[in-house]
Amino acid sequence: MTRPVCALLLYPDFAEYQIAPTLEALRGRATLTVLAADSSAVRGEAGLRVLPDQPWGEAVAAPALAILPGALDLRAPATDQRLLACMRRWAQQGTRLAAICGGPVVLHAAGLLDGRRYVVGMSQEQRRQLGMAESGYADEPVVRDANIITARAAAGDDFARACVGAVAG
């Protein structure tokens, strides 16, 4: 049996602790591919260095699930046109997109939260400054809306279960 492919998208100062439960839950259930802006190692906020498998601009096949962690500063990934185009293409191809804490900012920047329910680890003022639709914001630990899963940082275990459910069908 072929395992589904899951893409973990990393950017500088990504929050390792937010994705750890998901990576553990997917172990043995999925094949993980790590993507980043280029082939250089990416350092997380706690200092973990990860060497990506390939740049997201070169990712051709759509994974079953794409995981976006939060980060100390999301300005670079939220303005990386290659990343945003990749997210849009995968969404059109049916990839499930899962973002935790500030990760939904990338989905918002790609226009993928328009008309969707979501949760993000930001205050109402921060969401307003980014132009995120308040009508879609849900004050819940994890929100599933069609092919998009979003979660608060403190909901790591629930996020992991949602991600496993997404690849299990």
N, C-alpha and C positions, 0 to 999 in steps of 0.2 A: 504494500500500500504506500502510495506517495504522500508524503506530508505536505500540508499547505505551506507556502512561503510567506513569511512575515518580514516586512521591512522595518527596521528601526532607524529613524532619521535623527542624526545627532548634529549638534551645533555647539560652539564654545559655551562652556559653563552650564551644560545640560545637567539636570538634577538626577543624579544616579539613583537616589533612594526612591524616587517616584516610579521608576520603571522596574526596579528590582523584583517586586512581587509578580509583575507581569512576565518578566523573563523566566522566573522560576516556574510559574504556572504553565508556560508554553513549552518548557523543556520536555523533549520527547514527543511533543504533539505537533510541532511545526519546525520548519527549517528557517533559521534566522539569517537575514542579510542586513548588514550594517551599511548605511549610506550616509554620506556627508558632502559638504560643498566640493571638496577635492579629496585626493588620496592621502593627505596629511593626517597624522594622528589628531584626534579631538580630545581635549581635556575637559572633564566634567567639573562641576563646582566643588567637589570634594577632592579633586586631584587625579581621579582615575583617567588614564590615557587609553583611548580606544583607537585602533587602526581600522578604518572603514574598508569594506570589501570593494566598494566602488563609489564614484561620485553620483549624486542623485541626477545630475544632468545626463548621465549615460545609462540610467536605468531604463530598460526597454520593456520587459515583461511586467505586467501589473501583478502585484502581490495580492494574496487573499486579504491581508491586513497590513496597514501602515500605522506605526506607533510614533507619536510626537510627544516627547517629554517637555516639561517646563524648563526654563533656564533663567539665569540671573538677568540676562538682557536678550530680549527677543527681536530687537530692531533689525539685526542682520538677517536672520532667517525670514522674518516677515516682509522683507523687501527684496529677497533673493528671487529674481524672476524665474530662474531655472527651477527652484524648489516649488514656487507657486504654480508654474505650468505643469510640473510633475504631479502635484496634488490634484489639479483640475483634470488632467488626463486620466489619472487613476480613478477619480470619482466617476467620470464618464464610463469607465470600463468596469465599474461595479466593485472596486476595492472598498473594503470597509476601512474607514479612517478613524483612528482612536487617538485622542489628545488629552493630556492630563495637565492640571494646574494652568500655566500660561500657554501651553501648547495650542489651545484653541485659537489663539491670536493668529497663528499661521493659517489656520483654516479660514478665519475671518478675512485675512488679507487676500486669500485666494478666491474670496467670494462664495465660499462653500457653506457658510452659516446663514446666508440670506434665506429668510422664511423658515428657519429651523429652530428647534428648541436646543439650548446648550447651557452648560455651566462652565465658568472660567474662574481661575483664582485671582480675581481683581475686584476692586471696589466699584461701586456704581459710577463714581466720578472717572475712574480709569477707563471703564467701558465706554462712557460717554465721550471721553477724549479720543478714543480709537474709532468712534462711530459704530460701535457694536449695538445692534438693535436690542433695546431693553425689553421689547415685547417677546423676544425669544428666550430671554434669560430665565432660567429655572433655578430656584434655590434648593438644589438637591445634590446629594453626593455624586451620583452618576446619572447622566442623561443619554438615552438612546433615541435617535431620530433617524429613521431609515438606515442608511449606511454609515452614519456618524455617531461615534461614542465620545462623550466628553466627561471629565471628572475633576473633582477638587483634588488637591494634592494629598489631603488626609484620607482620601478614599482609595488608596492604593490596592487594597485587597479586593474591593468591589470592582475597581477598574480591571484588575487581573481576571476576575471571573467573567466580566463582560467581554473581554478580549478573547478568552478561551471559548466562550459561547459563540462569538463571531466566527472563529475559524472552524468550530465544530459543526457549523451549519445552522 
